[in-house]
Amino acid sequence: MRRIPVIGVPLDHNSSYLRGSARGPFSLVEALHCDSANLWTETGFDLGPVLDHRGALDLSDRDTAFKVIEETAAEIGRSGRPIFLGGDHSVTYPLVRGMKRAVGDFTILHFDAHPDCYHEFEGNPYSHACPFARIMEEGLCTRLVSVGIRTAHGHQREQREKFGIQWLEMKDRAHWPVLSFDTPVYVSVDLDALDPAFAPGISHHEPGGMTTRELLDVLHAVDAPIIGADIVELNPDRDLNGVTAMVGAKILREIAGMMLSD
């Protein structure tokens, strides 16, 4: 059985509104190994002998942080199917650049309340509000599907049309299509895709979101190999009794289970 590398990406200097998600990887790993749960997946895999914890990257130098992230993703992606733990959503851009170098073409399945495709936000083109603009500009994925969207600026709607991004918006939940993929899939989970009732430990609360089960249902239905993933935007400073960290750990387990399924 393949091993699954788990790597922390503790960066949040590209966040707007609040900092704190740089501590997310550590809270998520702690929750993953909490004695209140176990390491079995719903798809029937014991992750105890499978997860390969690689610690967290040293991103103390802001000028080189994206380069370190990209090089790590490229190196690990060539030999494994890594799960990266953010950090804010800006880390997805260098992660995807590295994974593209490692494995070639893939689709991105993106869970989020926000499209995160601003051309720039508050003067920062590398803001956590912008990763998918950079990704689409560089042609780093063959298709981008964003699930759970429920707050979109007019500019981001223009970006959707410009780049051909597919949105599954919460207002249309009753009519979402069944997704199917003809390339491998990279999964990016911003925990604010979930309603704040299920994930209070995030910086940007946006009511009207997905339940944990709805997200897992979409994930479990992926019909192509999952070659990598990130889980981002856990802010321990806002979490309540570790609920969001436990939700993030659950999502990690189920992503890992899907990686082992094909």
C-alpha positions as CSV (number, residue, x, y, z in Angstrom):
1,M,0.0,0.0,0.0
2,R,1.3,3.4,-0.9
3,R,2.4,5.9,1.7
4,I,0.8,9.4,1.8
5,P,3.1,12.3,2.7
6,V,1.6,14.9,5.0
7,I,3.3,18.3,5.0
8,G,2.6,21.5,6.9
9,V,2.7,24.8,5.0
10,P,2.5,27.4,7.8
11,L,2.1,30.6,5.9
12,D,-0.5,33.3,6.5
13,H,1.2,36.6,5.5
14,N,-1.0,36.8,2.4
15,S,-4.2,36.7,4.5
16,S,-6.7,39.6,4.5
17,Y,-8.7,40.5,7.6
18,L,-7.1,38.1,10.2
19,R,-3.8,36.2,10.6
20,G,-3.7,32.8,12.4
21,S,-3.9,30.2,9.8
22,A,-0.1,29.6,9.9
23,R,-0.8,27.7,13.1
24,G,-3.5,25.6,11.3
25,P,-1.3,22.7,10.3
26,F,-0.3,22.0,13.9
27,S,-3.8,22.0,15.2
28,L,-5.0,19.8,12.3
29,V,-2.3,17.1,12.9
30,E,-3.1,17.2,16.7
31,A,-6.7,16.6,15.9
32,L,-5.9,13.8,13.5
33,H,-4.2,11.9,16.2
34,C,-6.7,12.7,19.0
35,D,-7.7,9.7,21.0
36,S,-11.4,10.6,20.5
37,A,-11.2,9.2,17.0
38,N,-9.2,6.7,15.0
39,L,-7.3,6.6,11.7
40,W,-9.8,4.5,9.7
41,T,-11.5,6.0,6.7
42,E,-15.1,5.5,5.7
43,T,-13.9,3.7,2.6
44,G,-12.3,1.0,4.8
45,F,-8.6,1.9,5.0
46,D,-6.4,2.1,8.1
47,L,-4.2,5.1,7.7
48,G,-2.0,4.3,10.7
49,P,0.7,2.6,8.6
50,V,0.1,4.8,5.6
51,L,0.4,8.5,6.7
52,D,4.0,9.8,6.4
53,H,4.3,12.9,8.5
54,R,7.0,15.1,7.1
55,G,6.6,18.0,9.6
56,A,6.2,21.6,8.5
57,L,8.2,23.7,6.0
58,D,10.4,26.5,7.2
59,L,8.8,29.6,5.6
60,S,10.3,32.2,7.9
61,D,11.8,34.0,4.9
62,R,8.8,35.6,3.1
63,D,10.9,36.3,0.0
64,T,11.6,32.6,-0.7
65,A,8.5,31.0,0.8
66,F,6.7,30.4,-2.5
67,K,9.9,28.9,-4.0
68,V,10.3,26.6,-1.1
69,I,6.6,25.5,-1.3
70,E,6.8,24.9,-5.1
71,E,10.1,23.0,-4.9
72,T,8.7,20.8,-2.1
73,A,5.6,20.0,-4.0
74,A,7.5,19.2,-7.2
75,E,9.9,16.8,-5.3
76,I,7.3,15.0,-3.2
77,G,4.7,14.9,-6.0
78,R,7.0,12.9,-8.3
79,S,7.1,10.0,-5.9
80,G,3.9,10.2,-3.9
81,R,0.4,11.7,-3.5
82,P,0.9,14.4,-0.9
83,I,-1.6,16.2,1.4
84,F,-0.5,19.7,2.3
85,L,-1.9,21.5,5.3
86,G,-2.1,25.3,5.2
87,G,-1.8,28.1,6.0
88,D,-3.9,30.5,4.0
89,H,-5.1,29.8,0.5
90,S,-2.3,31.6,-1.2
91,V,-0.2,28.5,-0.7
92,T,-2.2,26.6,-3.3
93,Y,-0.6,28.6,-6.2
94,P,3.0,27.4,-5.5
95,L,1.7,24.0,-4.6
96,V,-0.1,23.6,-7.9
97,R,3.0,24.9,-9.8
98,G,5.1,22.2,-8.2
99,M,2.5,19.5,-8.7
100,K,2.2,20.5,-12.4
101,R,6.0,20.0,-12.8
102,A,5.7,16.6,-11.0
103,V,2.7,15.0,-12.6
104,G,1.6,16.9,-15.7
105,D,-2.0,17.6,-16.4
106,F,-4.8,17.5,-13.8
107,T,-8.1,19.1,-12.8
108,I,-8.5,21.1,-9.6
109,L,-11.5,20.3,-7.5
110,H,-11.8,23.4,-5.2
111,F,-14.1,23.7,-2.2
112,D,-14.6,27.3,-1.0
113,A,-17.1,29.9,0.0
114,H,-15.1,32.3,-2.2
115,P,-13.9,31.9,-5.8
116,D,-10.4,33.3,-4.9
117,C,-9.8,34.5,-8.4
118,Y,-9.3,38.2,-7.9
119,H,-6.6,39.6,-10.2
120,E,-5.2,41.3,-7.1
121,F,-6.6,42.0,-3.7
122,E,-5.7,45.0,-1.6
123,G,-2.7,45.6,-3.9
124,N,-1.4,42.0,-3.5
125,P,-1.5,39.7,-6.6
126,Y,-0.5,36.8,-4.3
127,S,-3.2,37.3,-1.7
128,H,-5.2,34.4,-0.5
129,A,-8.0,35.9,-2.6
130,C,-6.0,35.4,-5.8
131,P,-4.4,31.9,-6.2
132,F,-6.8,30.7,-8.9
133,A,-6.2,33.8,-11.0
134,R,-2.5,33.0,-11.1
135,I,-3.2,29.3,-11.7
136,M,-5.5,29.9,-14.6
137,E,-3.2,32.6,-16.1
138,E,-0.4,30.1,-16.3
139,G,-2.5,27.2,-17.5
140,L,-1.5,25.1,-14.5
141,C,-4.7,22.9,-14.7
142,T,-6.9,21.6,-17.4
143,R,-10.1,22.4,-15.6
144,L,-11.1,24.2,-12.4
145,V,-14.3,23.3,-10.6
146,S,-15.1,25.5,-7.5
147,V,-17.7,24.0,-5.2
148,G,-19.6,25.8,-2.4
149,I,-19.4,29.4,-3.8
150,R,-21.7,31.8,-2.1
151,T,-20.0,35.2,-2.1
152,A,-18.6,36.5,-5.4
153,H,-17.6,40.0,-6.4
154,G,-18.6,41.2,-9.9
155,H,-14.9,41.2,-10.8
156,Q,-14.7,37.5,-9.9
157,R,-17.7,36.7,-12.1
158,E,-15.8,38.4,-14.9
159,Q,-12.8,36.2,-14.1
160,R,-15.0,33.1,-14.2
161,E,-16.0,33.9,-17.7
162,K,-12.5,34.9,-18.8
163,F,-11.0,31.6,-17.6
164,G,-13.9,29.2,-18.1
165,I,-14.1,28.3,-14.4
166,Q,-17.0,26.0,-13.4
167,W,-18.8,27.1,-10.2
168,L,-21.2,25.0,-8.2
169,E,-22.9,27.8,-6.2
170,M,-24.8,27.1,-2.9
171,K,-27.9,28.9,-4.2
172,D,-28.1,26.1,-6.8
173,R,-27.4,23.2,-4.4
174,A,-30.6,21.4,-5.3
175,H,-29.5,21.2,-9.0
176,W,-25.8,20.5,-8.8
177,P,-24.7,18.1,-11.6
178,V,-22.8,14.9,-10.9
179,L,-19.2,15.7,-11.5
180,S,-17.0,13.5,-13.7
181,F,-13.3,13.9,-14.5
182,D,-11.2,12.8,-17.4
183,T,-7.9,13.7,-15.9
184,P,-6.4,13.1,-12.4
185,V,-7.6,15.5,-9.7
186,Y,-5.9,17.8,-7.3
187,V,-8.2,18.7,-4.4
188,S,-8.0,22.1,-2.6
189,V,-10.2,22.4,0.5
190,D,-10.7,25.9,2.0
191,L,-12.6,25.0,5.2
192,D,-14.8,28.0,4.8
193,A,-16.6,26.1,2.1
194,L,-18.4,24.6,5.1
195,D,-21.1,26.6,6.9
196,P,-19.7,28.3,10.0
197,A,-21.9,25.9,12.1
198,F,-19.6,23.1,11.0
199,A,-16.3,25.0,10.8
200,P,-16.2,28.1,13.1
201,G,-12.4,28.1,13.2
202,I,-11.9,30.1,10.1
203,S,-11.1,33.8,9.5
204,H,-14.0,34.6,7.1
205,H,-17.4,33.3,8.3
206,E,-19.8,33.1,5.4
207,P,-23.3,31.6,6.4
208,G,-25.2,29.4,4.0
209,G,-22.4,26.9,3.3
210,M,-22.0,23.1,2.9
211,T,-22.5,20.6,5.6
212,T,-19.5,18.3,6.3
213,R,-21.5,15.4,4.8
214,E,-22.2,17.3,1.6
215,L,-18.5,18.0,1.1
216,L,-17.7,14.4,1.8
217,D,-20.3,13.2,-0.6
218,V,-18.7,15.2,-3.4
219,L,-15.3,14.0,-2.5
220,H,-16.3,10.3,-2.3
221,A,-17.9,10.6,-5.8
222,V,-14.6,11.6,-7.5
223,D,-14.2,9.2,-10.4
224,A,-10.5,9.8,-11.2
225,P,-7.2,9.4,-9.3
226,I,-6.6,12.1,-6.6
227,I,-2.9,12.9,-7.0
228,G,-2.6,15.6,-4.3
229,A,-4.5,17.9,-2.0
230,D,-4.4,20.8,0.3
231,I,-6.5,21.7,3.3
232,V,-6.3,25.4,4.2
233,E,-7.6,28.3,6.2
234,L,-7.9,26.6,9.6
235,N,-7.5,29.5,12.1
236,P,-7.1,27.9,15.6
237,D,-7.6,31.4,17.2
238,R,-11.3,31.2,16.2
239,D,-11.9,27.5,16.7
240,L,-14.4,26.3,19.3
241,N,-13.4,23.2,21.3
242,G,-11.3,22.1,18.4
243,V,-14.3,21.4,16.3
244,T,-12.9,22.8,13.0
245,A,-9.6,21.0,13.5
246,M,-11.5,17.7,13.9
247,V,-13.5,18.5,10.8
248,G,-10.3,19.2,8.9
249,A,-8.8,15.9,10.2
250,K,-11.9,14.0,9.0
251,I,-11.6,15.6,5.5
252,L,-7.9,14.6,5.5
253,R,-8.7,11.0,6.3
254,E,-11.3,10.8,3.6
255,I,-9.0,12.4,1.0
256,A,-6.3,9.9,1.9
257,G,-8.8,7.1,1.6
258,M,-9.7,8.2,-1.9
259,M,-6.1,8.3,-2.8
260,L,-5.8,4.7,-1.8
261,S,-8.9,3.6,-3.6
262,D,-7.7,3.6,-7.2
